[in-house]
Amino acid sequence: MRDNPLKEFLSALTRRLGVTAGLTLMSIPVNAAFDEIGIGELYDIALIVFLCIYWFGLFESLYNSNSSGRTSDVTAKGSGAV
């Protein structure tokens, strides 16, 4: 059971912001190196796709935790009330 859903969400949000910022900063020298080879655009597209999937995971887990939390609360309240 989770202690504080808001704390977990803010922690996941902070992690994703950190990963996004890190990949963006790392993208500048890596992209310059890949441009010499000729695949700089491929790296840019792969990075955008990865970040979209990564951020989608946050919203998907938020949605799943909300929907499962509501059913468990209703079940717990319904079974105890007679």
N, CA, C and O atoms as a Maestro MAE file, in Angstrom:
{
 s_m_m2io_version
 :::
 2.0.0
}

f_m_ct {
 s_m_title
 :::
 protein
 m_atom[328] {
  # First column is atom index #
  i_m_mmod_type
  r_m_x_coord
  r_m_y_coord
  r_m_z_coord
  i_m_residue_number
  s_m_chain_name
  s_m_pdb_residue_name
  s_m_pdb_atom_name
  i_m_atomic_number
  :::
  1 25 0.847 -1.179 0.000 1 A "MET " " N  " 7
  2 3 0.000 0.000 0.000 1 A "MET " " CA " 6
  3 2 0.890 1.240 0.000 1 A "MET " " C  " 6
  4 15 1.932 1.277 0.655 1 A "MET " " O  " 8
  5 25 0.467 2.228 -0.730 2 A "ARG " " N  " 7
  6 3 1.266 3.445 -0.843 2 A "ARG " " CA " 6
  7 2 0.964 4.377 0.319 2 A "ARG " " C  " 6
  8 15 -0.173 4.471 0.782 2 A "ARG " " O  " 8
  9 25 2.011 5.068 0.786 3 A "ASP " " N  " 7
  10 3 1.836 5.989 1.899 3 A "ASP " " CA " 6
  11 2 1.252 7.317 1.434 3 A "ASP " " C  " 6
  12 15 0.272 7.803 1.998 3 A "ASP " " O  " 8
  13 25 1.858 7.899 0.405 4 A "ASN " " N  " 7
  14 3 1.443 9.222 -0.034 4 A "ASN " " CA " 6
  15 2 1.502 9.285 -1.559 4 A "ASN " " C  " 6
  16 15 2.588 9.385 -2.131 4 A "ASN " " O  " 8
  17 25 0.359 9.230 -2.212 5 A "PRO " " N  " 7
  18 3 0.362 9.229 -3.687 5 A "PRO " " CA " 6
  19 2 0.903 10.529 -4.273 5 A "PRO " " C  " 6
  20 15 1.535 10.507 -5.330 5 A "PRO " " O  " 8
  21 25 0.668 11.659 -3.610 6 A "LEU " " N  " 7
  22 3 1.177 12.932 -4.121 6 A "LEU " " CA " 6
  23 2 2.703 12.940 -4.106 6 A "LEU " " C  " 6
  24 15 3.334 13.426 -5.045 6 A "LEU " " O  " 8
  25 25 3.293 12.402 -3.042 7 A "LYS " " N  " 7
  26 3 4.752 12.329 -2.950 7 A "LYS " " CA " 6
  27 2 5.316 11.442 -4.056 7 A "LYS " " C  " 6
  28 15 6.336 11.772 -4.661 7 A "LYS " " O  " 8
  29 25 4.655 10.319 -4.319 8 A "GLU " " N  " 7
  30 3 5.116 9.421 -5.385 8 A "GLU " " CA " 6
  31 2 5.011 10.088 -6.750 8 A "GLU " " C  " 6
  32 15 5.909 9.955 -7.581 8 A "GLU " " O  " 8
  33 25 3.908 10.810 -6.983 9 A "PHE " " N  " 7
  34 3 3.729 11.488 -8.264 9 A "PHE " " CA " 6
  35 2 4.784 12.580 -8.443 9 A "PHE " " C  " 6
  36 15 5.381 12.687 -9.514 9 A "PHE " " O  " 8
  37 25 5.018 13.385 -7.419 10 A "LEU " " N  " 7
  38 3 6.015 14.447 -7.528 10 A "LEU " " CA " 6
  39 2 7.426 13.881 -7.704 10 A "LEU " " C  " 6
  40 15 8.254 14.468 -8.399 10 A "LEU " " O  " 8
  41 25 7.688 12.747 -7.074 11 A "SER " " N  " 7
  42 3 8.985 12.090 -7.245 11 A "SER " " CA " 6
  43 2 9.157 11.601 -8.682 11 A "SER " " C  " 6
  44 15 10.217 11.789 -9.280 11 A "SER " " O  " 8
  45 25 8.125 10.979 -9.232 12 A "ALA " " N  " 7
  46 3 8.190 10.507 -10.621 12 A "ALA " " CA " 6
  47 2 8.300 11.677 -11.592 12 A "ALA " " C  " 6
  48 15 9.021 11.597 -12.587 12 A "ALA " " O  " 8
  49 25 7.588 12.763 -11.305 13 A "LEU " " N  " 7
  50 3 7.654 13.951 -12.153 13 A "LEU " " CA " 6
  51 2 9.057 14.551 -12.127 13 A "LEU " " C  " 6
  52 15 9.586 14.940 -13.167 13 A "LEU " " O  " 8
  53 25 9.658 14.626 -10.943 14 A "THR " " N  " 7
  54 3 11.010 15.159 -10.813 14 A "THR " " CA " 6
  55 2 12.026 14.290 -11.542 14 A "THR " " C  " 6
  56 15 12.934 14.802 -12.197 14 A "THR " " O  " 8
  57 25 11.871 12.967 -11.426 15 A "ARG " " N  " 7
  58 3 12.769 12.057 -12.148 15 A "ARG " " CA " 6
  59 2 12.661 12.273 -13.647 15 A "ARG " " C  " 6
  60 15 13.676 12.330 -14.340 15 A "ARG " " O  " 8
  61 25 11.452 12.393 -14.150 16 A "ARG " " N  " 7
  62 3 11.269 12.576 -15.590 16 A "ARG " " CA " 6
  63 2 11.793 13.922 -16.063 16 A "ARG " " C  " 6
  64 15 12.358 14.014 -17.153 16 A "ARG " " O  " 8
  65 25 11.618 14.961 -15.266 17 A "LEU " " N  " 7
  66 3 12.192 16.262 -15.630 17 A "LEU " " CA " 6
  67 2 13.720 16.197 -15.648 17 A "LEU " " C  " 6
  68 15 14.359 16.780 -16.524 17 A "LEU " " O  " 8
  69 25 14.303 15.487 -14.679 18 A "GLY " " N  " 7
  70 3 15.757 15.333 -14.643 18 A "GLY " " CA " 6
  71 2 16.292 14.551 -15.828 18 A "GLY " " C  " 6
  72 15 17.315 14.917 -16.406 18 A "GLY " " O  " 8
  73 25 15.608 13.477 -16.191 19 A "VAL " " N  " 7
  74 3 16.030 12.674 -17.344 19 A "VAL " " CA " 6
  75 2 15.903 13.495 -18.628 19 A "VAL " " C  " 6
  76 15 16.782 13.452 -19.489 19 A "VAL " " O  " 8
  77 25 14.806 14.242 -18.751 20 A "THR " " N  " 7
  78 3 14.611 15.070 -19.936 20 A "THR " " CA " 6
  79 2 15.698 16.134 -20.045 20 A "THR " " C  " 6
  80 15 16.262 16.345 -21.118 20 A "THR " " O  " 8
  81 25 15.989 16.802 -18.931 21 A "ALA " " N  " 7
  82 3 17.037 17.831 -18.942 21 A "ALA " " CA " 6
  83 2 18.407 17.216 -19.244 21 A "ALA " " C  " 6
  84 15 19.186 17.781 -20.011 21 A "ALA " " O  " 8
  85 25 18.696 16.068 -18.645 22 A "GLY " " N  " 7
  86 3 19.976 15.407 -18.890 22 A "GLY " " CA " 6
  87 2 20.145 14.980 -20.337 22 A "GLY " " C  " 6
  88 15 21.207 15.177 -20.926 22 A "GLY " " O  " 8
  89 25 19.106 14.398 -20.908 23 A "LEU " " N  " 7
  90 3 19.191 13.984 -22.307 23 A "LEU " " CA " 6
  91 2 19.298 15.175 -23.243 23 A "LEU " " C  " 6
  92 15 19.965 15.106 -24.275 23 A "LEU " " O  " 8
  93 25 18.634 16.276 -22.877 24 A "THR " " N  " 7
  94 3 18.727 17.474 -23.705 24 A "THR " " CA " 6
  95 2 20.137 18.053 -23.668 24 A "THR " " C  " 6
  96 15 20.672 18.449 -24.703 24 A "THR " " O  " 8
  97 25 20.737 18.103 -22.490 25 A "LEU " " N  " 7
  98 3 22.112 18.607 -22.385 25 A "LEU " " CA " 6
  99 2 23.111 17.677 -23.065 25 A "LEU " " C  " 6
  100 15 24.073 18.131 -23.684 25 A "LEU " " O  " 8
  101 25 22.877 16.388 -22.945 26 A "MET " " N  " 7
  102 3 23.774 15.417 -23.569 26 A "MET " " CA " 6
  103 2 23.588 15.387 -25.088 26 A "MET " " C  " 6
  104 15 24.487 14.975 -25.821 26 A "MET " " O  " 8
  105 25 22.428 15.823 -25.548 27 A "SER " " N  " 7
  106 3 22.113 15.771 -26.968 27 A "SER " " CA " 6
  107 2 23.001 16.688 -27.801 27 A "SER " " C  " 6
  108 15 23.281 16.391 -28.963 27 A "SER " " O  " 8
  109 25 23.440 17.786 -27.227 28 A "ILE " " N  " 7
  110 3 24.212 18.764 -28.001 28 A "ILE " " CA " 6
  111 2 25.543 18.173 -28.490 28 A "ILE " " C  " 6
  112 15 25.797 18.204 -29.694 28 A "ILE " " O  " 8
  113 25 26.401 17.637 -27.610 29 A "PRO " " N  " 7
  114 3 27.653 17.065 -28.138 29 A "PRO " " CA " 6
  115 2 27.459 15.764 -28.919 29 A "PRO " " C  " 6
  116 15 28.173 15.502 -29.887 29 A "PRO " " O  " 8
  117 25 26.486 14.953 -28.493 30 A "VAL " " N  " 7
  118 3 26.250 13.690 -29.192 30 A "VAL " " CA " 6
  119 2 25.726 13.958 -30.596 30 A "VAL " " C  " 6
  120 15 26.127 13.293 -31.551 30 A "VAL " " O  " 8
  121 25 24.837 14.924 -30.718 31 A "ASN " " N  " 7
  122 3 24.288 15.264 -32.028 31 A "ASN " " CA " 6
  123 2 25.374 15.806 -32.955 31 A "ASN " " C  " 6
  124 15 25.376 15.520 -34.153 31 A "ASN " " O  " 8
  125 25 26.301 16.591 -32.394 32 A "ALA " " N  " 7
  126 3 27.406 17.106 -33.207 32 A "ALA " " CA " 6
  127 2 28.284 15.955 -33.723 32 A "ALA " " C  " 6
  128 15 28.739 15.973 -34.867 32 A "ALA " " O  " 8
  129 25 28.513 14.962 -32.867 33 A "ALA " " N  " 7
  130 3 29.320 13.808 -33.283 33 A "ALA " " CA " 6
  131 2 28.583 12.982 -34.334 33 A "ALA " " C  " 6
  132 15 29.193 12.504 -35.291 33 A "ALA " " O  " 8
  133 25 27.277 12.814 -34.159 34 A "PHE " " N  " 7
  134 3 26.504 12.035 -35.122 34 A "PHE " " CA " 6
  135 2 26.312 12.773 -36.439 34 A "PHE " " C  " 6
  136 15 26.135 12.141 -37.480 34 A "PHE " " O  " 8
  137 25 26.345 14.102 -36.409 35 A "ASP " " N  " 7
  138 3 26.223 14.861 -37.657 35 A "ASP " " CA " 6
  139 2 27.421 14.622 -38.568 35 A "ASP " " C  " 6
  140 15 27.296 14.653 -39.792 35 A "ASP " " O  " 8
  141 25 28.586 14.382 -37.961 36 A "GLU " " N  " 7
  142 3 29.770 14.077 -38.764 36 A "GLU " " CA " 6
  143 2 29.594 12.764 -39.511 36 A "GLU " " C  " 6
  144 15 30.071 12.614 -40.636 36 A "GLU " " O  " 8
  145 25 28.911 11.818 -38.886 37 A "ILE " " N  " 7
  146 3 28.660 10.525 -39.514 37 A "ILE " " CA " 6
  147 2 27.505 10.626 -40.503 37 A "ILE " " C  " 6
  148 15 27.452 9.904 -41.499 37 A "ILE " " O  " 8
  149 25 26.579 11.542 -40.206 38 A "GLY " " N  " 7
  150 3 25.432 11.718 -41.090 38 A "GLY " " CA " 6
  151 2 24.129 11.184 -40.534 38 A "GLY " " C  " 6
  152 15 23.142 11.091 -41.264 38 A "GLY " " O  " 8
  153 25 24.104 10.828 -39.247 39 A "ILE " " N  " 7
  154 3 22.868 10.297 -38.661 39 A "ILE " " CA " 6
  155 2 22.383 11.159 -37.491 39 A "ILE " " C  " 6
  156 15 21.760 10.646 -36.561 39 A "ILE " " O  " 8
  157 25 22.662 12.447 -37.533 40 A "GLY " " N  " 7
  158 3 22.238 13.358 -36.464 40 A "GLY " " CA " 6
  159 2 20.729 13.473 -36.365 40 A "GLY " " C  " 6
  160 15 20.182 13.531 -35.264 40 A "GLY " " O  " 8
  161 25 20.047 13.507 -37.508 41 A "GLU " " N  " 7
  162 3 18.594 13.607 -37.504 41 A "GLU " " CA " 6
  163 2 17.957 12.342 -36.945 41 A "GLU " " C  " 6
  164 15 16.930 12.411 -36.271 41 A "GLU " " O  " 8
  165 25 18.552 11.199 -37.216 42 A "LEU " " N  " 7
  166 3 18.044 9.942 -36.683 42 A "LEU " " CA " 6
  167 2 18.107 9.940 -35.164 42 A "LEU " " C  " 6
  168 15 17.186 9.463 -34.500 42 A "LEU " " O  " 8
  169 25 19.192 10.474 -34.615 43 A "TYR " " N  " 7
  170 3 19.328 10.568 -33.163 43 A "TYR " " CA " 6
  171 2 18.257 11.491 -32.586 43 A "TYR " " C  " 6
  172 15 17.669 11.181 -31.550 43 A "TYR " " O  " 8
  173 25 17.998 12.622 -33.246 44 A "ASP " " N  " 7
  174 3 16.973 13.559 -32.772 44 A "ASP " " CA " 6
  175 2 15.599 12.901 -32.733 44 A "ASP " " C  " 6
  176 15 14.861 13.049 -31.759 44 A "ASP " " O  " 8
  177 25 15.260 12.181 -33.787 45 A "ILE " " N  " 7
  178 3 13.961 11.519 -33.852 45 A "ILE " " CA " 6
  179 2 13.859 10.428 -32.790 45 A "ILE " " C  " 6
  180 15 12.827 10.304 -32.131 45 A "ILE " " O  " 8
  181 25 14.911 9.642 -32.618 46 A "ALA " " N  " 7
  182 3 14.911 8.582 -31.603 46 A "ALA " " CA " 6
  183 2 14.763 9.168 -30.204 46 A "ALA " " C  " 6
  184 15 14.068 8.596 -29.363 46 A "ALA " " O  " 8
  185 25 15.405 10.294 -29.951 47 A "LEU " " N  " 7
  186 3 15.308 10.940 -28.643 47 A "LEU " " CA " 6
  187 2 13.888 11.432 -28.378 47 A "LEU " " C  " 6
  188 15 13.373 11.272 -27.272 47 A "LEU " " O  " 8
  189 25 13.263 12.022 -29.371 48 A "ILE " " N  " 7
  190 3 11.891 12.508 -29.207 48 A "ILE " " CA " 6
  191 2 10.925 11.347 -28.974 48 A "ILE " " C  " 6
  192 15 10.039 11.439 -28.123 48 A "ILE " " O  " 8
  193 25 11.088 10.270 -29.716 49 A "VAL " " N  " 7
  194 3 10.221 9.100 -29.535 49 A "VAL " " CA " 6
  195 2 10.414 8.510 -28.137 49 A "VAL " " C  " 6
  196 15 9.437 8.169 -27.470 49 A "VAL " " O  " 8
  197 25 11.661 8.387 -27.693 50 A "PHE " " N  " 7
  198 3 11.926 7.852 -26.365 50 A "PHE " " CA " 6
  199 2 11.296 8.725 -25.286 50 A "PHE " " C  " 6
  200 15 10.670 8.207 -24.361 50 A "PHE " " O  " 8
  201 25 11.453 10.041 -25.392 51 A "LEU " " N  " 7
  202 3 10.892 10.933 -24.376 51 A "LEU " " CA " 6
  203 2 9.363 10.897 -24.374 51 A "LEU " " C  " 6
  204 15 8.747 10.987 -23.312 51 A "LEU " " O  " 8
  205 25 8.751 10.768 -25.536 52 A "CYS " " N  " 7
  206 3 7.291 10.661 -25.589 52 A "CYS " " CA " 6
  207 2 6.808 9.397 -24.880 52 A "CYS " " C  " 6
  208 15 5.851 9.442 -24.106 52 A "CYS " " O  " 8
  209 25 7.464 8.287 -25.142 53 A "ILE " " N  " 7
  210 3 7.100 7.029 -24.481 53 A "ILE " " CA " 6
  211 2 7.361 7.117 -22.982 53 A "ILE " " C  " 6
  212 15 6.561 6.636 -22.179 53 A "ILE " " O  " 8
  213 25 8.469 7.725 -22.609 54 A "TYR " " N  " 7
  214 3 8.837 7.857 -21.201 54 A "TYR " " CA " 6
  215 2 7.825 8.715 -20.444 54 A "TYR " " C  " 6
  216 15 7.411 8.352 -19.343 54 A "TYR " " O  " 8
  217 25 7.425 9.838 -21.016 55 A "TRP " " N  " 7
  218 3 6.446 10.715 -20.364 55 A "TRP " " CA " 6
  219 2 5.059 10.093 -20.385 55 A "TRP " " C  " 6
  220 15 4.287 10.290 -19.447 55 A "TRP " " O  " 8
  221 25 4.726 9.353 -21.423 56 A "PHE " " N  " 7
  222 3 3.431 8.686 -21.481 56 A "PHE " " CA " 6
  223 2 3.294 7.701 -20.321 56 A "PHE " " C  " 6
  224 15 2.196 7.504 -19.800 56 A "PHE " " O  " 8
  225 25 4.399 7.086 -19.917 57 A "GLY " " N  " 7
  226 3 4.379 6.158 -18.789 57 A "GLY " " CA " 6
  227 2 3.953 6.819 -17.494 57 A "GLY " " C  " 6
  228 15 3.295 6.189 -16.667 57 A "GLY " " O  " 8
  229 25 4.316 8.074 -17.305 58 A "LEU " " N  " 7
  230 3 3.916 8.799 -16.095 58 A "LEU " " CA " 6
  231 2 2.405 8.973 -16.064 58 A "LEU " " C  " 6
  232 15 1.765 8.702 -15.048 58 A "LEU " " O  " 8
  233 25 1.839 9.424 -17.169 59 A "PHE " " N  " 7
  234 3 0.407 9.658 -17.202 59 A "PHE " " CA " 6
  235 2 -0.380 8.351 -17.169 59 A "PHE " " C  " 6
  236 15 -1.480 8.297 -16.618 59 A "PHE " " O  " 8
  237 25 0.179 7.305 -17.757 60 A "GLU " " N  " 7
  238 3 -0.474 6.004 -17.718 60 A "GLU " " CA " 6
  239 2 -0.491 5.457 -16.284 60 A "GLU " " C  " 6
  240 15 -1.511 4.934 -15.835 60 A "GLU " " O  " 8
  241 25 0.615 5.574 -15.578 61 A "SER " " N  " 7
  242 3 0.643 5.091 -14.196 61 A "SER " " CA " 6
  243 2 -0.234 5.945 -13.289 61 A "SER " " C  " 6
  244 15 -0.824 5.438 -12.335 61 A "SER " " O  " 8
  245 25 -0.322 7.236 -13.582 62 A "LEU " " N  " 7
  246 3 -1.210 8.105 -12.813 62 A "LEU " " CA " 6
  247 2 -2.659 7.695 -13.027 62 A "LEU " " C  " 6
  248 15 -3.428 7.619 -12.069 62 A "LEU " " O  " 8
  249 25 -3.036 7.432 -14.260 63 A "TYR " " N  " 7
  250 3 -4.397 7.004 -14.560 63 A "TYR " " CA " 6
  251 2 -4.700 5.658 -13.906 63 A "TYR " " C  " 6
  252 15 -5.771 5.476 -13.326 63 A "TYR " " O  " 8
  253 25 -3.758 4.712 -13.998 64 A "ASN " " N  " 7
  254 3 -3.979 3.387 -13.416 64 A "ASN " " CA " 6
  255 2 -4.077 3.449 -11.905 64 A "ASN " " C  " 6
  256 15 -4.876 2.724 -11.312 64 A "ASN " " O  " 8
  257 25 -3.279 4.302 -11.266 65 A "SER " " N  " 7
  258 3 -3.336 4.391 -9.811 65 A "SER " " CA " 6
  259 2 -4.632 5.056 -9.365 65 A "SER " " C  " 6
  260 15 -5.167 4.707 -8.313 65 A "SER " " O  " 8
  261 25 -5.151 6.014 -10.148 66 A "ASN " " N  " 7
  262 3 -6.421 6.648 -9.805 66 A "ASN " " CA " 6
  263 2 -7.580 5.681 -9.943 66 A "ASN " " C  " 6
  264 15 -8.431 5.609 -9.055 66 A "ASN " " O  " 8
  265 25 -7.631 4.943 -11.027 67 A "SER " " N  " 7
  266 3 -8.757 4.043 -11.244 67 A "SER " " CA " 6
  267 2 -8.719 2.871 -10.270 67 A "SER " " C  " 6
  268 15 -9.772 2.440 -9.800 67 A "SER " " O  " 8
  269 25 -7.544 2.343 -9.956 68 A "SER " " N  " 7
  270 3 -7.470 1.236 -9.010 68 A "SER " " CA " 6
  271 2 -7.693 1.726 -7.586 68 A "SER " " C  " 6
  272 15 -8.213 0.985 -6.752 68 A "SER " " O  " 8
  273 25 -7.310 2.954 -7.299 69 A "GLY " " N  " 7
  274 3 -7.516 3.508 -5.961 69 A "GLY " " CA " 6
  275 2 -8.985 3.706 -5.661 69 A "GLY " " C  " 6
  276 15 -9.421 3.468 -4.535 69 A "GLY " " O  " 8
  277 25 -9.766 4.143 -6.654 70 A "ARG " " N  " 7
  278 3 -11.191 4.364 -6.434 70 A "ARG " " CA " 6
  279 2 -11.911 3.051 -6.156 70 A "ARG " " C  " 6
  280 15 -12.765 3.000 -5.271 70 A "ARG " " O  " 8
  281 25 -11.590 1.995 -6.885 71 A "THR " " N  " 7
  282 3 -12.292 0.729 -6.680 71 A "THR " " CA " 6
  283 2 -11.924 0.114 -5.345 71 A "THR " " C  " 6
  284 15 -12.774 -0.497 -4.697 71 A "THR " " O  " 8
  285 25 -10.676 0.261 -4.916 72 A "SER " " N  " 7
  286 3 -10.295 -0.313 -3.631 72 A "SER " " CA " 6
  287 2 -10.936 0.458 -2.488 72 A "SER " " C  " 6
  288 15 -11.292 -0.144 -1.474 72 A "SER " " O  " 8
  289 25 -11.098 1.788 -2.621 73 A "ASP " " N  " 7
  290 3 -11.749 2.575 -1.584 73 A "ASP " " CA " 6
  291 2 -13.222 2.204 -1.483 73 A "ASP " " C  " 6
  292 15 -13.753 2.055 -0.382 73 A "ASP " " O  " 8
  293 25 -13.879 2.055 -2.619 74 A "VAL " " N  " 7
  294 3 -15.297 1.709 -2.620 74 A "VAL " " CA " 6
  295 2 -15.491 0.318 -2.052 74 A "VAL " " C  " 6
  296 15 -16.430 0.089 -1.289 74 A "VAL " " O  " 8
  297 25 -14.625 -0.613 -2.408 75 A "THR " " N  " 7
  298 3 -14.723 -1.972 -1.904 75 A "THR " " CA " 6
  299 2 -14.491 -2.004 -0.406 75 A "THR " " C  " 6
  300 15 -15.208 -2.694 0.318 75 A "THR " " O  " 8
  301 25 -13.498 -1.267 0.066 76 A "ALA " " N  " 7
  302 3 -13.198 -1.261 1.492 76 A "ALA " " CA " 6
  303 2 -14.336 -0.632 2.283 76 A "ALA " " C  " 6
  304 15 -14.673 -1.121 3.361 76 A "ALA " " O  " 8
  305 25 -14.929 0.427 1.781 77 A "LYS " " N  " 7
  306 3 -16.029 1.082 2.477 77 A "LYS " " CA " 6
  307 2 -17.286 0.229 2.428 77 A "LYS " " C  " 6
  308 15 -18.029 0.142 3.405 77 A "LYS " " O  " 8
  309 25 -17.516 -0.396 1.286 78 A "GLY " " N  " 7
  310 3 -18.726 -1.190 1.122 78 A "GLY " " CA " 6
  311 2 -18.728 -2.460 1.950 78 A "GLY " " C  " 6
  312 15 -19.787 -2.890 2.408 78 A "GLY " " O  " 8
  313 25 -17.571 -3.070 2.153 79 A "SER " " N  " 7
  314 3 -17.528 -4.323 2.885 79 A "SER " " CA " 6
  315 2 -17.612 -4.113 4.381 79 A "SER " " C  " 6
  316 15 -18.060 -5.005 5.102 79 A "SER " " O  " 8
  317 25 -17.190 -2.952 4.868 80 A "GLY " " N  " 7
  318 3 -17.205 -2.703 6.305 80 A "GLY " " CA " 6
  319 2 -18.518 -2.166 6.817 80 A "GLY " " C  " 6
  320 15 -18.809 -2.283 8.007 80 A "GLY " " O  " 8
  321 25 -19.328 -1.572 5.938 81 A "ALA " " N  " 7
  322 3 -20.594 -0.972 6.389 81 A "ALA " " CA " 6
  323 2 -21.709 -2.011 6.342 81 A "ALA " " C  " 6
  324 15 -21.985 -2.603 5.298 81 A "ALA " " O  " 8
  325 25 -22.339 -2.217 7.488 82 A "VAL " " N  " 7
  326 3 -23.469 -3.176 7.560 82 A "VAL " " CA " 6
  327 2 -24.687 -2.464 8.070 82 A "VAL " " C  " 6
  328 15 -25.747 -3.075 8.209 82 A "VAL " " O  " 8
  :::
 }
 m_bond[327] {
  # First column is bond index #
  i_m_from
  i_m_to
  i_m_order
  :::
  1 1 2 1
  2 2 3 1
  3 3 4 2
  4 3 5 1
  5 5 6 1
  6 6 7 1
  7 7 8 2
  8 7 9 1
  9 9 10 1
  10 10 11 1
  11 11 12 2
  12 11 13 1
  13 13 14 1
  14 14 15 1
  15 15 16 2
  16 15 17 1
  17 17 18 1
  18 18 19 1
  19 19 20 2
  20 19 21 1
  21 21 22 1
  22 22 23 1
  23 23 24 2
  24 23 25 1
  25 25 26 1
  26 26 27 1
  27 27 28 2
  28 27 29 1
  29 29 30 1
  30 30 31 1
  31 31 32 2
  32 31 33 1
  33 33 34 1
  34 34 35 1
  35 35 36 2
  36 35 37 1
  37 37 38 1
  38 38 39 1
  39 39 40 2
  40 39 41 1
  41 41 42 1
  42 42 43 1
  43 43 44 2
  44 43 45 1
  45 45 46 1
  46 46 47 1
  47 47 48 2
  48 47 49 1
  49 49 50 1
  50 50 51 1
  51 51 52 2
  52 51 53 1
  53 53 54 1
  54 54 55 1
  55 55 56 2
  56 55 57 1
  57 57 58 1
  58 58 59 1
  59 59 60 2
  60 59 61 1
  61 61 62 1
  62 62 63 1
  63 63 64 2
  64 63 65 1
  65 65 66 1
  66 66 67 1
  67 67 68 2
  68 67 69 1
  69 69 70 1
  70 70 71 1
  71 71 72 2
  72 71 73 1
  73 73 74 1
  74 74 75 1
  75 75 76 2
  76 75 77 1
  77 77 78 1
  78 78 79 1
  79 79 80 2
  80 79 81 1
  81 81 82 1
  82 82 83 1
  83 83 84 2
  84 83 85 1
  85 85 86 1
  86 86 87 1
  87 87 88 2
  88 87 89 1
  89 89 90 1
  90 90 91 1
  91 91 92 2
  92 91 93 1
  93 93 94 1
  94 94 95 1
  95 95 96 2
  96 95 97 1
  97 97 98 1
  98 98 99 1
  99 99 100 2
  100 99 101 1
  101 101 102 1
  102 102 103 1
  103 103 104 2
  104 103 105 1
  105 105 106 1
  106 106 107 1
  107 107 108 2
  108 107 109 1
  109 109 110 1
  110 110 111 1
  111 111 112 2
  112 111 113 1
  113 113 114 1
  114 114 115 1
  115 115 116 2
  116 115 117 1
  117 117 118 1
  118 118 119 1
  119 119 120 2
  120 119 121 1
  121 121 122 1
  122 122 123 1
  123 123 124 2
  124 123 125 1
  125 125 126 1
  126 126 127 1
  127 127 128 2
  128 127 129 1
  129 129 130 1
  130 130 131 1
  131 131 132 2
  132 131 133 1
  133 133 134 1
  134 134 135 1
  135 135 136 2
  136 135 137 1
  137 137 138 1
  138 138 139 1
  139 139 140 2
  140 139 141 1
  141 141 142 1
  142 142 143 1
  143 143 144 2
  144 143 145 1
  145 145 146 1
  146 146 147 1
  147 147 148 2
  148 147 149 1
  149 149 150 1
  150 150 151 1
  151 151 152 2
  152 151 153 1
  153 153 154 1
  154 154 155 1
  155 155 156 2
  156 155 157 1
  157 157 158 1
  158 158 159 1
  159 159 160 2
  160 159 161 1
  161 161 162 1
  162 162 163 1
  163 163 164 2
  164 163 165 1
  165 165 166 1
  166 166 167 1
  167 167 168 2
  168 167 169 1
  169 169 170 1
  170 170 171 1
  171 171 172 2
  172 171 173 1
  173 173 174 1
  174 174 175 1
  175 175 176 2
  176 175 177 1
  177 177 178 1
  178 178 179 1
  179 179 180 2
  180 179 181 1
  181 181 182 1
  182 182 183 1
  183 183 184 2
  184 183 185 1
  185 185 186 1
  186 186 187 1
  187 187 188 2
  188 187 189 1
  189 189 190 1
  190 190 191 1
  191 191 192 2
  192 191 193 1
  193 193 194 1
  194 194 195 1
  195 195 196 2
  196 195 197 1
  197 197 198 1
  198 198 199 1
  199 199 200 2
  200 199 201 1
  201 201 202 1
  202 202 203 1
  203 203 204 2
  204 203 205 1
  205 205 206 1
  206 206 207 1
  207 207 208 2
  208 207 209 1
  209 209 210 1
  210 210 211 1
  211 211 212 2
  212 211 213 1
  213 213 214 1
  214 214 215 1
  215 215 216 2
  216 215 217 1
  217 217 218 1
  218 218 219 1
  219 219 220 2
  220 219 221 1
  221 221 222 1
  222 222 223 1
  223 223 224 2
  224 223 225 1
  225 225 226 1
  226 226 227 1
  227 227 228 2
  228 227 229 1
  229 229 230 1
  230 230 231 1
  231 231 232 2
  232 231 233 1
  233 233 234 1
  234 234 235 1
  235 235 236 2
  236 235 237 1
  237 237 238 1
  238 238 239 1
  239 239 240 2
  240 239 241 1
  241 241 242 1
  242 242 243 1
  243 243 244 2
  244 243 245 1
  245 245 246 1
  246 246 247 1
  247 247 248 2
  248 247 249 1
  249 249 250 1
  250 250 251 1
  251 251 252 2
  252 251 253 1
  253 253 254 1
  254 254 255 1
  255 255 256 2
  256 255 257 1
  257 257 258 1
  258 258 259 1
  259 259 260 2
  260 259 261 1
  261 261 262 1
  262 262 263 1
  263 263 264 2
  264 263 265 1
  265 265 266 1
  266 266 267 1
  267 267 268 2
  268 267 269 1
  269 269 270 1
  270 270 271 1
  271 271 272 2
  272 271 273 1
  273 273 274 1
  274 274 275 1
  275 275 276 2
  276 275 277 1
  277 277 278 1
  278 278 279 1
  279 279 280 2
  280 279 281 1
  281 281 282 1
  282 282 283 1
  283 283 284 2
  284 283 285 1
  285 285 286 1
  286 286 287 1
  287 287 288 2
  288 287 289 1
  289 289 290 1
  290 290 291 1
  291 291 292 2
  292 291 293 1
  293 293 294 1
  294 294 295 1
  295 295 296 2
  296 295 297 1
  297 297 298 1
  298 298 299 1
  299 299 300 2
  300 299 301 1
  301 301 302 1
  302 302 303 1
  303 303 304 2
  304 303 305 1
  305 305 306 1
  306 306 307 1
  307 307 308 2
  308 307 309 1
  309 309 310 1
  310 310 311 1
  311 311 312 2
  312 311 313 1
  313 313 314 1
  314 314 315 1
  315 315 316 2
  316 315 317 1
  317 317 318 1
  318 318 319 1
  319 319 320 2
  320 319 321 1
  321 321 322 1
  322 322 323 1
  323 323 324 2
  324 323 325 1
  325 325 326 1
  326 326 327 1
  327 327 328 2
  :::
 }
}
